[in-house]
């Protein structure tokens, strides 16, 4: 099976290291070996260089390293070692020459934290390697919202308002948002290195089959991890953990979707550990729908709404679901929100209607030509 070495300079034994991180890699099917950093130095470098000695033909390994250990790994594996297929470096104290890429067979990703990082270069003259020199550089915010650093010749990312340690669950510096984003990028690099493909779509479709067709809460929960969670964002319905979520599915979700409910898949995006579905969700409001319209008695109205689900899958099971839709559009369609009911404080300022739409919003998702654009902008 694919083997990952996990390294950290802060602890000497596997038991002292973040157990959640180790478990997550093992759940993804990797054999994980903890390699203590010890005092570092040449002895540690020699250990790294000998990792492939007992490997059979065709076997490879990957390294996930943290802090100073990541710095040493980046420097060591910059040179061609054919057995290493992936290197993940979390908040190294220094990075290697940003203008020299790693060997083409290695899949590398670097996660930076903090405002500064050391940059190490080896001066060369006439093919003779000179003395190594490390200078401190400011870490830029990166491009767009994803923190991609285009100034380095290998994939590198920076994370806002976090410090080294953000990816280790047992440290005070742990940051859930940054850790999850970095995890997805790390998992992608390691899977590419080992040429591992995971059928996320099959996992998700099996869950949907049990949820909407078999309507079996027990079987639905069996497709999820030990502590999953579901959040329907507009109404904050769902649950955290097996007990609450089972009750939610069994009492409030599965038996309370009206017989007319129809789900039409419009698009599906499959990533490293996520499936994102864009759907047209429609139903006649002939019974209470607690997850979408909690405590609202049936109105008999028809509802069409665009719905997006972001599903995270870990170790072949569902970890969490985030479900989004336009709740204002749903309220308009069932008669709970009148677009023309403008509060006086705003009507006095010339506002004539609320900037909300009904079913036409969902119809425009299905066919962009079905409804005109910008009708709510009076100056258009």
Number of C-alpha atoms within 10 A of each C-alpha: 11 17 20 24 20 24 25 23 18 15 15 16 13 16 9 10 21 16 13 12 16 19 13 14 19 15 14 15 14 20 15 20 14 18 22 20 24 15 10 14 10 10 12 18 17 11 13 17 14 10 14 16 8 8 11 8 7 6 15 20 24 26 27 23 26 27 20 21 27 27 21 26 25 24 17 16 20 16 10 13 14 13 18 22 24 25 27 27 26 28 27 24 20 23 23 23 20 16 11 12 15 21 15 9 14 24 23 28 23 24 25 29 22 15 16 14 19 18 17 18 19 12 12 11 7 5 7 7 10 11 8 10 12 15 10 12 12 11 17 15 16 17 12 8 9 13 17 18 20 14 12 17 13 18 17 21 25 24 24 15 11 19 17 19 19 25 26 20 17 15 12 10 14 17 17 13 13 18 19 13 13 23 20 15 21 23 17 20 23 27 20 15 21 20 10 11 10 13 10 22 17 11 17 19 11 13 21 15 14 19 20 17 10 13 17 16 20 14 16 21 21 15 20 22 18 13 13 21 19 20 18 17 16 15 16 13 19 22 19 15 14 17 12 14 22 21 15 20 22 18 13 19 22 20 15 15 21 16 12 11 14 16 14 13 15 14 11 14 11 13 13 19 21 22 19 19 18 19 22 21 18 20 18 19 23 16 15 18 20 18 21 20 18 12 10 14 13 14 15 12 12 15 20 22 23 25 20 21 19 16 20 21 23 18 18 19 20 27 20 21 21 17 21 17 22 18 17 17 24 22 18 17 21 20 12 13 16 16 17 13 11 15 12 10 9 12 13 10 8 10 14 15 15 15 12 17 18 21 17 15 18 24 17 15 17 16 9 12 10 12 14 9 11 9 10 12 8 7 6 7
